[in-house]
Amino acid sequence: MAVPAVRPVYYSAMKAGGKETEVKLALGRTAPVRLWLRRQGFRLIRPRSFESNLILDTSRRRLRRRGYLLRLRSMNGRHWLALKGPSAASERYKVRTEWETELADAEAGRRVLAGLGFEPVFRYEKFRTVYTGRGRWRGGEVMLDETPVGNYLELEGGRRWIRLVARALGANPDDFITKSYAGLYADWCRRRGRLATHMVFGRRLSP
């Protein structure tokens, strides 16, 4: 895959459950991609921000066994709780229902979840920049993620829109990644013979 000359928005209320369709693309350097997005007229709707994400489940991993994911995301002193449903059968795309709401009190939210039997099982961090398409690119969002295990571009929109943007970036459906960051991190650790723990940066938060 060749990306230009190299290798969700703030929610203040409940995000109604709806199908989201997305894929990831593996990246090398991020600067050329940022430049391409700016030149193509994509609008920056969230500047580069640090995110901490916590996946919760029961001790018996009941959510995971049923294909659900419960996530608490923290960014700039704000917190969102999301529940994602099982992924629909799709060879190239990740399609699943998501509900998300902002928490007024994150600690109270954690205690409520703990009382219901949900405990932290995986934490992952990233720096995310969010763009929305305009003009010919209208219809989806582009998330540029910098993670401890590499850089990724997440495309979220309709399938036709995803293919259009991916093609413009020099990618094709064979390059589409549908794994979660937990899955990508597990693969990364396995290739290096490391024990998978949490996907976090070291003391130095800037990658």
Residue, then its C-alpha position, 0 to 999 in steps of 0.5 A: m500500500a502506498v499512502p501519498a508519496v510514502r508509506p468520532v467527534y465529541y459526544s455531549a449526549m447519547k449517541a443513538g444505536g446505529k450501524e457503524t462501518e469502518v476499516k483501518l489502514a496501516l501507515g508509516r509517517t503521518a505528516p504526508v497523510r495530514l498534508w494530503l487531507r488538508r489539500q483535499g479539503f478535509r476539515l479538522i474537527r478534533p486536533r491531535s488529542f491523547e486518549s486513554n481507553l479502558i475495555l471492561d468485561t466480567s471475570r468470565r469475559r461474558l461480553r467478549r464471548r457474546g461479541y460485545l465490547l464495553r469501553l470507557r474513553s477519557m480525553n481532555g478531562r472528559h469521559w465517554l462510555a460506549l457499548k458495541g454490539p457483535s460485528a456483522a458478517s463482512e469480509r472487508y469491513k467492520v460493521r457493528t452497532e454502537w451506543e455511546t454517552e458522555l459521563a458527568d462523573a467518570e469515577a461514579g460510572r466506574r463504581v456503578l460498572a464495578g457493582l454490576g460485575f464489570e472490571p478493567v481487562f485491557r487498556y490502550e492509548k493513542f493520539r487521535t486526530v479527526y477529520t470530516g470529509r467535505g465536497r467530493w469527500r462528504g459522507g464520512e470521517v477520517m481518524l488518524d491514530e498514533t499508537p504504541v504499535g504503529n500509526y493507523l488511519e481509520l475510515e468510517g462511513g459508507r462502504r462506497w465512501i470508504r473505498l473512494v477515500a482508500r483508493a485515493l490514498g493508494a490502498n485497496p480492499d486487500d489492505f483493509i484491517t478490521k481487527s480491534y486495537a486489542g487484536l492488533y496489539a496481540d499480533w504485535c506482541r506475538r510477532r516479537g515474542r512478548l507477553a501481551t499486557h496493555m497497549v500504552f506508551g512509556r513515561r514519554l507520552s508523545p510517540 
